Amino acid sequence: MNDGYMNKIFLAVVCGPTASGKTKLAVDLAREFDGEVVSADSMQIYKGMDIASAKPTEEEKMGIPHHLMDFLDPRETFSVADYAELARKAIADIHSRGKLPIMCGGTGLYINTVVDNIIFDGTGSDPAYRAELKALAEEKGAGYLLDMLAGIDPETAAQLHENNVKRVIRALEVYRSSGRTMTEQKAASRLEPSPYEPCMMMIDFPREVLYERIDRRVDMMLEAGLIDEAREFFTHPDCATAAQAIGYKELKPFLDGQRTLEECTDELKRATRRYAKRQLTWFKKDSRIEHISAENAVNYDKIYKNAENLIKKYSFL
């Protein structure tokens, strides 16, 4: 690595919306550059939520070690600060063994917190207000809380799905207790320079092609057993995380006999497309991200070659 990087850790980041092909690209890059993958997905951390979170299979991993995936009980709480601490340790470990750390995922808040070395100060705890917001979500729906957050902190709201009630409540709680939004807290928390020199990239499909890929993925998830996975999670009422994952909440009316599978499938596809749109909004604000143009999935070799060249360019490998 070039001395001009001031001994920073070179970090490849494959980010972007759901169904854009991040997993395959990260694995192929890891095989080429002797790397290991650090997941940056807020749902793939949980055990059992395999199909809904599009967790890669062992075959798809192709022998590449994946960190921060499938390690947490869905009933446990887990914050952005918790993720950042574990991710930094994983990246340091991978780097210490002479391998290339590759962050891969669509949770922009996770990625930016690590890449920009954001340190949360731990303030903003208000249990009474948290309970009030939970009751409000039950009364008026999760979307109501997300709308509240959008009026206060649109940047953080753009990254969160309405089903992710826990993190929406946390963002509202931080503002209520500290008087600062999560976005403002992040901006003020850069206490020291980042230890990373990132090479950030995103596969950029035309919107209509991405939406077609999303629809196909939903169909494949259903074929792979998503309904049974959702049914299993809804047998555990104390597992609030299940209701946050796209794929479970949308299927619940079918499991309860209230709507047809076709109706719920259509809603699941719409919800996933809306989430992808929010992800795109988040990532397109980051000028560091290199956009790899992709007309369709057929030209994967071209996509990969462009990604490979980016890593060589940034790291002088």
Buried (B, 14 or more C-beta within 10 A) or exposed (E): EEEEBEEBBBBBBBBBBBBBBBBBBBBBBBEBBEBBBBBBBBBBBBEBBBBBBBBBEEEEBEEBBBBBBBEBEBEEEBEBBBBBEBBBEBBEBBBEEEBBBBBBBBBBBBBBBBBBBBBBEEEBEBEEBBEBBBEBBEEEEBEBBBBBBBEBBEBBBBBBBBBBBBBBBBBBBBBBBBEBBBBBBBEEBEEEEBBBBBBBBBBBBEEEBBBBBBBEBBEEBBEBEBBEBBBBBBEEEEBBBBBBBBBBBBBBBBBEEEBEEEEBBBBBBBBBBEBBBBBBBBBEEBEEBBBBEBEEBEEBEEBBEBBBEBBEEBBEE
